[in-house]
Amino acid sequence: MALIVKRKKGETKDDLIGKFRRVFLEEDITEEIKKRTAYQKPSEKRYEKTKLNIWRKKCRRRSKNSRIRHASA
């Protein structure tokens, strides 16, 4: 995946570096590199999935409760 940052008229090198840095951070490239370089055991992958599902359920429960409270108020 290539990142392309085009220079506009009047932009300095520092502006280009800043623009590249923002795009780089938005794309989460560092996270992807870390994931691909380090081996992750299958049990760790399963643990992350269950952790994510628990977090999603908790968020859904909170939003559902907030809707119920606002409706009755």
CYANA upper distance limits for C-alpha pairs under 8 A (distance plus 0.5 A):
  3 LEU  CA     20 PHE  CA      8.33
  3 LEU  CA     23 VAL  CA      8.27
  3 LEU  CA     24 PHE  CA      8.22
  4 ILE  CA     20 PHE  CA      8.48
  5 VAL  CA     16 LEU  CA      7.66
  5 VAL  CA     19 LYS  CA      7.62
  5 VAL  CA     20 PHE  CA      6.65
  6 LYS  CA     16 LEU  CA      8.44
  7 ARG  CA     11 GLU  CA      7.00
  7 ARG  CA     16 LEU  CA      7.20
 11 GLU  CA     15 ASP  CA      6.41
 11 GLU  CA     16 LEU  CA      7.48
 12 THR  CA     16 LEU  CA      6.99
 13 LYS  CA     17 ILE  CA      6.71
 14 ASP  CA     18 GLY  CA      6.66
 15 ASP  CA     19 LYS  CA      6.64
 16 LEU  CA     20 PHE  CA      6.59
 17 ILE  CA     21 ARG  CA      6.57
 18 GLY  CA     22 ARG  CA      6.74
 19 LYS  CA     23 VAL  CA      6.85
 20 PHE  CA     24 PHE  CA      6.50
 21 ARG  CA     25 LEU  CA      6.65
 22 ARG  CA     26 GLU  CA      6.58
 23 VAL  CA     27 GLU  CA      6.70
 24 PHE  CA     28 ASP  CA      7.09
 24 PHE  CA     29 ILE  CA      6.75
 25 LEU  CA     29 ILE  CA      7.32
 25 LEU  CA     30 THR  CA      8.23
 28 ASP  CA     32 GLU  CA      7.02
 29 ILE  CA     33 ILE  CA      6.68
 30 THR  CA     34 LYS  CA      6.73
 31 GLU  CA     35 LYS  CA      6.71
 32 GLU  CA     36 ARG  CA      6.69
 33 ILE  CA     37 THR  CA      6.56
 34 LYS  CA     38 ALA  CA      6.63
 35 LYS  CA     39 TYR  CA      8.10
 35 LYS  CA     40 GLN  CA      8.45
 40 GLN  CA     44 GLU  CA      6.88
 40 GLN  CA     45 LYS  CA      7.35
 41 LYS  CA     45 LYS  CA      7.04
 42 PRO  CA     46 ARG  CA      6.80
 43 SER  CA     47 TYR  CA      6.64
 44 GLU  CA     48 GLU  CA      6.71
 45 LYS  CA     49 LYS  CA      6.82
 46 ARG  CA     50 THR  CA      6.80
 47 TYR  CA     51 LYS  CA      6.57
 48 GLU  CA     52 LEU  CA      6.58
 49 LYS  CA     53 ASN  CA      6.71
 50 THR  CA     54 ILE  CA      6.65
 51 LYS  CA     55 TRP  CA      6.77
 52 LEU  CA     56 ARG  CA      6.73
 53 ASN  CA     57 LYS  CA      6.70
 54 ILE  CA     58 LYS  CA      6.68
 55 TRP  CA     59 CYS  CA      6.78
 56 ARG  CA     60 ARG  CA      6.67
 57 LYS  CA     61 ARG  CA      6.56
 58 LYS  CA     62 ARG  CA      6.73
 59 CYS  CA     63 SER  CA      6.73
 60 ARG  CA     64 LYS  CA      6.52
 61 ARG  CA     65 ASN  CA      6.59
 62 ARG  CA     66 SER  CA      6.64
 63 SER  CA     67 ARG  CA      6.73
 64 LYS  CA     68 ILE  CA      6.86
 65 ASN  CA     69 ARG  CA      6.74
 66 SER  CA     70 HIS  CA      6.68
 67 ARG  CA     71 ALA  CA      6.62
 68 ILE  CA     72 SER  CA      6.90
 69 ARG  CA     73 ALA  CA      6.78
